[in-house]
Each structure stands twice: as structure tokens, then as C-alpha cells.
Amino acid sequence: MASIKIKRNDKVEVIAGKDKGKQGRVLRVIAERERLLVEGVMMVKKHVKPNPQRNIKGGIAEQESTIHISNVMLLDGEGKKTRVGYRHEGDKKVRFSKASGNTLPEKKK
């Protein structure tokens, strides 16, 4: 299994499936299953039972479902779809955009 080059909080665009063309931020990466949870993509309806103790109203709620990593592409700083590469700058390993060659910014924790 290859390493996943897309990280949490990266901006991605869906390139295949029912949500093709949509863009969103990565909320979660599930590496074992090679899947991502992307904001506003792959919306599914979930039936929710009411729970007065937790102050949850019942009904049909919409939430994001996971999407396979092969169906999304990373967007670089300019908003263009790109593949990801790694290179060493000094003693740090950084990600870079294969389309433009620019370093992808590291997200602050």
C-alpha cells in the first residue's frame, strides 16, 4: 500500500463519481481504508432517533460520507489540480505540486 499524500485540512476536488467537480476541505483521513471525509461531498441521509438526554431531535439528518482517495485530486495554492511529490529542502522533507513545482504550505496544528 502506497502512502497517502493528502493530509487533513488540504483542499481537494472530486474528479469522479456523483459529486464530480465539487471542492472541499479534508476533514479526516482514514489511511487503512484509503478513504477521505471531505466537507460537503458525498452527502448521505441518516435516520436519527430522538434522544432527550443528549438533546438530540429525531428525523433525517444529512452528513458527509467517505470517498475513496483515488476519486479526488489535491488543489495547490493557485486552485489548480495537481499531483503531489516530496523533496528535501535542507533537512526537511516537504510536499510540492507537480503541476507548478511550488512547495505546498504546511498546515499549522
Secondary structure as GFF3:
##gff-version 3
##sequence-region A 1 109
A	DSSP	beta_strand	11	14	.	.	.	ID=ss1
A	DSSP	beta_strand	23	30	.	.	.	ID=ss2
A	DSSP	three_ten_helix	31	33	.	.	.	ID=ss3
A	DSSP	beta_strand	35	38	.	.	.	ID=ss4
A	DSSP	beta_strand	43	48	.	.	.	ID=ss5
A	DSSP	three_ten_helix	52	54	.	.	.	ID=ss6
A	DSSP	beta_strand	59	64	.	.	.	ID=ss7
A	DSSP	beta_strand	66	68	.	.	.	ID=ss8
A	DSSP	three_ten_helix	69	71	.	.	.	ID=ss9
A	DSSP	beta_strand	72	75	.	.	.	ID=ss10
A	DSSP	beta_strand	81	82	.	.	.	ID=ss11
A	DSSP	beta_strand	84	89	.	.	.	ID=ss12
A	DSSP	beta_strand	92	97	.	.	.	ID=ss13
###
